[in-house]
Amino acid sequence: VTQGSGLLYVMPERQTSSSMPAVLQYWQDTLRSEHPNYIDLSDRIGGNQEEDEDERPLLGFLRQNAQSLGNHINFRRNDSKYALLRKALEDYYNENPNEKIVLFAYFRPTLDYLKERLQEDGHSCALIYGGMGRRKYEQLEYFENPKGPKILLSSEVGSEGINLQFARVIINFDLPWNPMRIEQRIGRLDRIGQKADKIQV
């Protein structure tokens, strides 16, 4: 372990705190990648970062542990964090069946996992993250349509430059370190044109 190498573990730790089943699946997928010794973090956090070969940490032990854990523990079945989300959505939609909800998560593997789980539970979802190009705006139009999906899953790319004032509920599935990021997320809904008296966060 070299001086400063502890910083290389910050991103995997944050991914784990975001969603254990999602990051476990992601690490296991790297076993089948072209460069299996590397965990490519830069292109999976959902932002617009360009991949930097020099910043990709060599984390072979994570891959090995991920495979071992996957053989013994079903994180998906025992995902208490998702269970709380599912219950919150069920309770909310029982009282507000036509509402649109914007759900933020920092990491793309978390977003992919949530979309899969939510669709299995009968929720229609739109999804945006960095690097989508024109497809991002197509997904936003799809979400805004009254007959479109009720849930928008978004990375940090959705916290700036888009207008979502037709929705009034935000769910932060994970929290960024910078509190200003949270304010930016809220600002997508709390803006001119918002008709609701309150924004629910």
Backbone torsions as a table, in degrees:
resi	resn	phi	psi	omega
1	VAL	NA	123.0	-179.0
2	THR	-92.2	163.6	178.4
3	GLN	-61.1	131.3	-179.5
4	GLY	84.8	-4.9	-177.7
5	SER	-68.7	-17.3	177.2
6	GLY	-58.8	-27.2	177.6
7	LEU	-63.8	-26.4	-179.9
8	LEU	-66.7	-20.3	-175.8
9	TYR	-93.7	-5.3	-178.2
10	VAL	-62.9	-46.5	-177.0
11	MET	-65.0	-45.4	175.3
12	PRO	-59.6	-36.2	178.1
13	GLU	-65.9	-39.5	178.8
14	ARG	-68.1	-38.5	176.9
15	GLN	-61.4	-41.6	-179.3
16	THR	-64.1	-41.3	179.7
17	SER	-69.9	-25.2	178.1
18	SER	-70.4	-53.1	179.2
19	SER	-161.7	111.3	-180.0
20	MET	-64.5	-43.7	178.8
21	PRO	-63.2	-37.3	-178.3
22	ALA	-67.2	-45.8	-177.7
23	VAL	-71.8	-32.8	176.7
24	LEU	-61.9	-45.4	178.3
25	GLN	-63.5	-39.9	-180.0
26	TYR	-63.3	-46.1	179.0
27	TRP	-63.7	-39.4	178.4
28	GLN	-65.7	-35.2	178.2
29	ASP	-62.8	-29.7	-179.5
30	THR	-67.7	-19.0	176.9
31	LEU	-63.6	-24.8	-177.8
32	ARG	-103.7	8.2	-177.0
33	SER	-84.0	171.0	-178.4
34	GLU	-67.3	-32.7	178.9
35	HIS	-121.3	77.2	-169.6
36	PRO	-66.6	-14.4	178.8
37	ASN	-80.2	-9.3	-176.0
38	TYR	-110.1	141.6	168.4
39	ILE	-103.7	107.0	-178.1
40	ASP	-82.6	101.7	-174.6
41	LEU	-88.9	-29.2	-168.4
42	SER	-65.8	-33.1	-175.5
43	ASP	-93.5	5.0	-176.7
44	ARG	-117.9	8.3	-178.5
45	ILE	-91.2	-5.4	173.0
46	GLY	91.7	0.3	179.5
47	GLY	-95.3	-156.0	-178.1
48	ASN	-109.9	18.9	-175.7
49	GLN	-66.0	142.0	173.2
50	GLU	-84.8	145.1	-179.5
51	GLU	-66.8	133.9	179.1
52	ASP	-123.3	109.4	-176.0
53	GLU	-58.1	-34.5	-175.8
54	ASP	-72.8	-15.6	-176.2
55	GLU	-102.4	3.5	-179.2
56	ARG	-84.5	114.2	-175.7
57	PRO	-74.0	142.3	175.1
58	LEU	-82.3	108.5	-172.7
59	LEU	-130.2	55.5	-177.8
60	GLY	-60.3	-33.0	-178.0
61	PHE	-66.3	-28.9	177.6
62	LEU	-66.8	-41.2	178.0
63	ARG	-61.5	-45.8	-179.1
64	GLN	-63.5	-44.9	179.7
65	ASN	-66.7	-36.5	179.5
66	ALA	-62.2	-42.5	179.1
67	GLN	-64.8	-41.7	179.5
68	SER	-63.8	-45.9	179.9
69	LEU	-63.9	-38.7	-179.5
70	GLY	-64.9	-24.9	179.3
71	ASN	-80.5	-15.0	-172.7
72	HIS	-121.7	-24.4	-174.7
73	ILE	-129.3	128.8	177.0
74	ASN	-92.4	88.0	-177.4
75	PHE	-63.1	-34.1	-178.7
76	ARG	-63.6	-45.9	-178.3
77	ARG	-65.7	-32.0	-176.0
78	ASN	-107.4	31.4	-177.7
79	ASP	-81.8	91.8	-177.3
80	SER	-68.1	-29.6	179.1
81	LYS	-66.5	-44.5	177.4
82	TYR	-67.1	-36.2	179.4
83	ALA	-59.8	-39.0	177.5
84	LEU	-66.6	-40.2	176.9
85	LEU	-62.3	-47.4	-179.7
86	ARG	-58.5	-43.8	179.4
87	LYS	-65.0	-41.7	179.1
88	ALA	-62.5	-41.2	178.7
89	LEU	-66.7	-41.8	179.4
90	GLU	-61.3	-45.8	-179.1
91	ASP	-64.2	-40.9	-177.3
92	TYR	-69.3	-44.4	-177.4
93	TYR	-73.1	-19.8	172.9
94	ASN	-63.5	-32.4	-179.6
95	GLU	-100.2	-23.3	-176.3
96	ASN	-134.6	70.6	-169.8
97	PRO	-66.8	-18.8	-174.7
98	ASN	-107.8	7.4	-176.6
99	GLU	-75.2	150.2	172.1
100	LYS	-98.4	141.0	-179.2
101	ILE	-126.9	136.1	175.9
102	VAL	-106.6	121.7	-177.7
103	LEU	-115.1	119.3	-179.8
104	PHE	-100.3	139.1	169.2
105	ALA	-144.0	147.4	-172.2
106	TYR	-78.8	-34.2	-170.2
107	PHE	-105.8	138.8	-179.8
108	ARG	-63.2	-41.4	176.5
109	PRO	-57.5	-35.8	176.3
110	THR	-64.1	-43.6	179.5
111	LEU	-62.8	-43.8	178.7
112	ASP	-61.9	-42.1	178.9
113	TYR	-63.5	-46.1	-178.8
114	LEU	-63.6	-40.0	178.7
115	LYS	-61.2	-44.4	179.2
116	GLU	-61.5	-48.1	-178.3
117	ARG	-65.6	-44.0	-178.1
118	LEU	-65.2	-40.0	178.1
119	GLN	-66.1	-36.0	176.0
120	GLU	-62.5	-31.0	179.8
121	ASP	-90.3	9.3	173.0
122	GLY	91.7	10.9	179.1
123	HIS	-97.6	129.3	174.6
124	SER	-83.2	140.5	-173.1
125	CYS	-136.5	143.0	163.0
126	ALA	-103.1	158.1	-174.7
127	LEU	-142.6	129.8	174.3
128	ILE	-132.6	145.0	176.3
129	TYR	-157.9	173.5	-176.2
130	GLY	-64.3	146.1	175.1
131	GLY	86.0	8.3	-177.8
132	MET	-81.7	-18.1	-177.5
133	GLY	63.5	-135.1	-177.1
134	ARG	-62.4	-28.3	-178.5
135	ARG	-60.6	-27.8	177.9
136	LYS	-60.1	-45.6	-178.4
137	TYR	-71.5	-30.5	174.5
138	GLU	-65.3	-40.7	177.6
139	GLN	-65.9	-38.4	178.9
140	LEU	-66.5	-40.4	176.2
141	GLU	-64.7	-39.6	177.8
142	TYR	-61.6	-41.6	-179.8
143	PHE	-69.6	-38.4	-176.8
144	GLU	-70.3	-27.5	179.5
145	ASN	-59.0	127.7	-179.6
146	PRO	-55.1	-27.3	178.6
147	LYS	-93.8	2.4	-179.4
148	GLY	-83.0	-170.6	-177.2
149	PRO	-64.2	153.3	-178.2
150	LYS	-90.3	-13.4	-176.2
151	ILE	-124.7	130.5	172.0
152	LEU	-107.3	119.7	174.3
153	LEU	-94.4	125.4	-173.5
154	SER	-138.2	140.6	168.0
155	SER	-84.1	-169.5	179.5
156	GLU	-64.2	-15.3	178.6
157	VAL	-62.5	-22.6	179.4
158	GLY	-89.6	1.9	-177.7
159	SER	-89.6	-2.9	-179.9
160	GLU	-140.2	141.9	167.7
161	GLY	76.7	10.3	176.4
162	ILE	-128.5	154.5	-177.8
163	ASN	-112.6	119.3	-178.6
164	LEU	-128.1	35.6	-174.4
165	GLN	-71.1	-5.6	174.5
166	PHE	-79.2	-9.4	174.1
167	ALA	-107.3	160.9	-179.6
168	ARG	-137.0	10.6	-178.4
169	VAL	-129.5	130.2	175.5
170	ILE	-120.4	135.5	170.9
171	ILE	-117.5	126.0	174.6
172	ASN	-97.7	99.5	-179.4
173	PHE	-69.4	-31.4	168.4
174	ASP	-139.3	166.0	-174.4
175	LEU	-117.1	133.0	174.0
176	PRO	-70.7	158.5	179.1
177	TRP	-69.0	-34.2	-178.1
178	ASN	-87.2	115.3	-178.4
179	PRO	-61.9	-23.0	177.3
180	MET	-63.1	-28.5	176.4
181	ARG	-62.4	-37.3	178.6
182	ILE	-65.0	-42.3	177.7
183	GLU	-62.2	-37.4	178.4
184	GLN	-66.0	-38.4	177.0
185	ARG	-61.2	-48.8	-179.4
186	ILE	-61.0	-35.8	-178.3
187	GLY	-64.1	-16.1	176.0
188	ARG	-68.5	-26.9	-179.0
189	LEU	-104.4	-39.8	-176.3
190	ASP	-85.4	80.5	-173.9
191	ARG	-152.9	174.2	-179.9
192	ILE	-56.6	130.6	-178.2
193	GLY	105.7	-11.9	177.6
194	GLN	-73.0	123.4	-176.3
195	LYS	-96.2	-16.2	-179.0
196	ALA	-74.6	148.4	177.7
197	ASP	-71.9	-27.9	-177.0
198	LYS	-135.7	146.0	167.8
199	ILE	-99.3	125.4	179.9
200	GLN	-95.6	126.6	-178.6
201	VAL	-120.9	NA	NA
